[in-house]
Structure formats: structure tokens, C-alpha cells
């Protein structure tokens, strides 16, 4: 699903804005985040060493704000007819991830693994929400989320750039 969504974004915007800006904007978005940005960068043939820092910066840009304001924003959005269901669903999903025994016992490691695994429903945004639910302070959660985003980026870079390079070399 992520790859299809990224492909749609790339097709729609590729002639409208510079490729690097498109990759940055995809990386900022929840759900797509850095994973989507790197897939887009590979589709656009952007050099990995240019794409990687763009995607990390794009993914990390909203995270401090999410950590600081997500609870207030969610409480406001839950009062609206338009966003109430979606926000409630996101909140419930994050609470479910936060309330596992391993997450409670190994908060920092659990948060790192949650963010580092490049699958839909994981990533910096979800990590920030889980950190908020676990009442983790920003000074502890932000560095762990950053490391998780970088780890997810390395895994996604290998999948998006490394595997195709290996296959084309064979």
C-alpha cells in the first residue's frame, strides 16, 4: 500500500515541484514518512546520499511538535465531526502498541524498535504518540526516535537502492 501511495504522489507531483522537495514533503507526512520518501527518491533516481538526509530531516521535522502538542491536538480533533473517528482510531492503535508488556518494561528499546521497523503503522509519528502515551519526556524520547528513524532509513535504503543494484549487477 505504501509503495502504491508513494507512486501516486510521485506521478502527480513530479513535473510540478523539484524532486528533492517532493521527497522531503513525502517524508514529512504521517504514514508515508521516511520510508515513503526513500521509495520516492529511488523512483525519481535521486542519489541515495542526497536522498537519505533529506528524508531523515523531513521525517524528524514534525516530531518535536508532535511530542509537545499531540495530546492537545487530539483532544481538539476528537471534538470535531470530521476528524473524531480517525483520531480516536489512531489513539487506540497507539495505546495498544504502548500497552504491551515489552513496551512498558523496555520503554526506550521498545520505542526504538517500534520506530526502526519500516512497516506501515510504525515510524516517527507513531513513536511520538506512543512516547506521549507512556509519559516519556522529550529529552529521552526524541533521541531514541531519531535513532529509530535513521535505522528505518538504513533498512529502507537497502530495500529501495541496494536490492535493485544487486539485481541489476547480476
GUNUFI-50865 format. One record per residue (C-alpha): residue number from 1; residue in one letter; x negated, y negated, z. Coordinates in nm, 4 decimals. Layout:
residues N
  pos  code      east     north        up
  NUM     a         X         Y         Z
...
This chain:
residues 170
  pos  code      east     north        up
    1     x    0.0000    0.0000    0.0000
    2     x   -0.2780   -0.2446    0.0914
    3     x   -0.4565   -0.1887   -0.2386
    4     x   -0.1346   -0.2452   -0.4375
    5     x   -0.0604   -0.5661   -0.2478
    6     x   -0.4156   -0.6913   -0.2992
    7     x   -0.3986   -0.6071   -0.6688
    8     x   -0.0742   -0.8079   -0.6975
    9     x   -0.2346   -1.1084   -0.5239
   10     x   -0.5396   -1.0909   -0.7482
   11     x   -0.3324   -1.0676   -1.0655
   12     x   -0.1091   -1.3578   -0.9656
   13     x   -0.3793   -1.5989   -0.8423
   14     x   -0.6933   -1.5094   -1.0371
   15     x   -0.6541   -1.7787   -1.3022
   16     x   -0.5134   -2.0376   -1.0583
   17     x   -0.7825   -2.0646   -0.7898
   18     x   -1.1529   -1.9759   -0.7687
   19     x   -1.2193   -1.6082   -0.6977
   20     x   -1.4074   -1.6750   -0.3739
   21     x   -1.1226   -1.8889   -0.2388
   22     x   -0.8738   -1.6146   -0.3264
   23     x   -1.0847   -1.3591   -0.1380
   24     x   -1.1076   -1.5951    0.1604
   25     x   -0.7297   -1.6542    0.1655
   26     x   -0.6535   -1.2817    0.1427
   27     x   -0.8925   -1.2229    0.4348
   28     x   -0.7055   -1.4777    0.6489
   29     x   -0.3683   -1.3063    0.6017
   30     x   -0.2378   -1.0642    0.8633
   31     x   -0.2110   -0.7032    0.7441
   32     x   -0.4493   -0.7574    0.4480
   33     x   -0.7307   -0.9238    0.6434
   34     x   -1.0943   -0.8438    0.5611
   35     x   -1.0022   -0.5038    0.4155
   36     x   -0.7852   -0.6669    0.1530
   37     x   -1.0406   -0.9399    0.0910
   38     x   -1.3169   -0.6918    0.0161
   39     x   -1.0927   -0.4879   -0.2121
   40     x   -1.0034   -0.8106   -0.3963
   41     x   -1.3705   -0.9090   -0.4157
   42     x   -1.4572   -0.5725   -0.5704
   43     x   -1.1695   -0.6077   -0.8204
   44     x   -1.2988   -0.9556   -0.9096
   45     x   -1.6606   -0.8328   -0.9398
   46     x   -1.7857   -1.0699   -0.6692
   47     x   -2.1274   -0.9717   -0.5358
   48     x   -2.0957   -0.7879   -0.2037
   49     x   -2.3491   -1.0166   -0.0349
   50     x   -2.1350   -1.3170   -0.1238
   51     x   -1.8010   -1.1471   -0.0542
   52     x   -1.8859   -0.9976    0.2861
   53     x   -1.9495   -1.3235    0.4777
   54     x   -1.6516   -1.4888    0.3051
   55     x   -1.4255   -1.2050    0.4189
   56     x   -1.5611   -1.1968    0.7753
   57     x   -1.5180   -1.5738    0.8104
   58     x   -1.1698   -1.5593    0.6590
   59     x   -1.0637   -1.2772    0.8891
   60     x   -1.2105   -1.4403    1.2002
   61     x   -1.0843   -1.7955    1.1376
   62     x   -0.7346   -1.7403    1.2849
   63     x   -0.8385   -1.5003    1.5645
   64     x   -0.9283   -1.7584    1.8356
   65     x   -0.5950   -1.9322    1.7697
   66     x   -0.4105   -1.6007    1.7822
   67     x   -0.5800   -1.5190    2.1132
   68     x   -0.4898   -1.8575    2.2579
   69     x   -0.1372   -1.9066    2.1262
   70     x    0.0191   -1.5760    2.0162
   71     x    0.2388   -1.5304    2.3220
   72     x    0.3849   -1.8810    2.2905
   73     x    0.4355   -1.8422    1.9156
   74     x    0.6014   -1.5010    1.9553
   75     x    0.8353   -1.6342    2.2237
   76     x    0.9401   -1.9200    1.9935
   77     x    0.9818   -1.6961    1.6884
   78     x    1.1879   -1.4423    1.8842
   79     x    1.4459   -1.7185    1.9341
   80     x    1.4896   -1.7667    1.5579
   81     x    1.7249   -1.5655    1.3451
   82     x    1.4774   -1.5405    1.0582
   83     x    1.1749   -1.4010    1.2461
   84     x    1.3213   -1.2373    1.5555
   85     x    1.3293   -0.8789    1.4232
   86     x    0.9856   -0.8940    1.2613
   87     x    0.8152   -1.0453    1.5668
   88     x    0.9850   -0.8016    1.8022
   89     x    0.8664   -0.5116    1.5850
   90     x    0.5083   -0.6428    1.5773
   91     x    0.5126   -0.6998    1.9517
   92     x    0.6450   -0.3496    2.0193
   93     x    0.3827   -0.1920    1.7910
   94     x    0.1013   -0.3788    1.9643
   95     x    0.2373   -0.2861    2.3092
   96     x    0.2491    0.0771    2.2025
   97     x   -0.1167    0.0608    2.0936
   98     x   -0.2148   -0.1272    2.4093
   99     x   -0.0389    0.1135    2.6446
  100     x   -0.2352    0.4248    2.5538
  101     x   -0.4427    0.5747    2.8345
  102     x   -0.7686    0.5354    2.6439
  103     x   -0.6960    0.1702    2.5673
  104     x   -0.6251    0.0957    2.9333
  105     x   -0.9280    0.2880    3.0561
  106     x   -1.1753    0.1712    2.7934
  107     x   -1.0388   -0.1733    2.7099
  108     x   -1.3421   -0.3117    2.5266
  109     x   -1.4305    0.0107    2.3428
  110     x   -1.0663    0.0732    2.2631
  111     x   -1.0284   -0.2780    2.1257
  112     x   -1.3439   -0.2375    1.9168
  113     x   -1.2247    0.0931    1.7693
  114     x   -0.8768   -0.0452    1.7017
  115     x   -1.0228   -0.3358    1.5045
  116     x   -1.3049   -0.1385    1.3382
  117     x   -1.0893    0.1326    1.1826
  118     x   -0.9867   -0.0112    0.8450
  119     x   -0.6294    0.1139    0.8320
  120     x   -0.3001   -0.0748    0.7961
  121     x   -0.1787   -0.1942    1.1361
  122     x   -0.5298   -0.2325    1.2728
  123     x   -0.7708   -0.5236    1.2420
  124     x   -0.8428   -0.8602    1.3957
  125     x   -0.4834   -0.9812    1.4174
  126     x   -0.3602   -0.6635    1.5877
  127     x   -0.6706   -0.6601    1.8074
  128     x   -0.5997   -1.0150    1.9205
  129     x   -0.2401   -0.9268    2.0004
  130     x   -0.3470   -0.6156    2.1938
  131     x   -0.6103   -0.8199    2.3820
  132     x   -0.3358   -1.0638    2.4804
  133     x   -0.1083   -0.7822    2.5976
  134     x   -0.3955   -0.6373    2.8036
  135     x   -0.4622   -0.9845    2.9516
  136     x   -0.8198   -0.9811    2.8249
  137     x   -0.9993   -1.3138    2.8435
  138     x   -1.1037   -1.4716    2.5149
  139     x   -1.4720   -1.4702    2.6171
  140     x   -1.4556   -1.0885    2.6358
  141     x   -1.2171   -1.0104    2.3519
  142     x   -1.3441   -1.2466    2.0797
  143     x   -1.6963   -1.0954    2.0548
  144     x   -1.5530   -0.7412    2.0511
  145     x   -1.3002   -0.8325    1.7828
  146     x   -1.5801   -0.9943    1.5791
  147     x   -1.7918   -0.6785    1.6022
  148     x   -1.4890   -0.4689    1.5073
  149     x   -1.4204   -0.6878    1.2029
  150     x   -1.7838   -0.6525    1.0935
  151     x   -1.7708   -0.2739    1.1404
  152     x   -1.4452   -0.2534    0.9417
  153     x   -1.6128   -0.4667    0.6763
  154     x   -1.9081   -0.2289    0.6512
  155     x   -1.6760    0.0709    0.6134
  156     x   -1.4568   -0.1066    0.3578
  157     x   -1.7630   -0.2351    0.1682
  158     x   -1.8884    0.1207    0.1355
  159     x   -1.5483    0.2342    0.0078
  160     x   -1.4979   -0.0643   -0.2259
  161     x   -1.8535   -0.1094   -0.3523
  162     x   -2.0648    0.1917   -0.2538
  163     x   -1.8490    0.4791   -0.3732
  164     x   -1.7797    0.3227   -0.7150
  165     x   -2.1545    0.2518   -0.7541
  166     x   -2.2400    0.6125   -0.6673
  167     x   -1.9772    0.7461   -0.9075
  168     x   -2.0928    0.5231   -1.1920
  169     x   -2.4551    0.6317   -1.1330
  170     x   -2.3634    0.9984   -1.1717
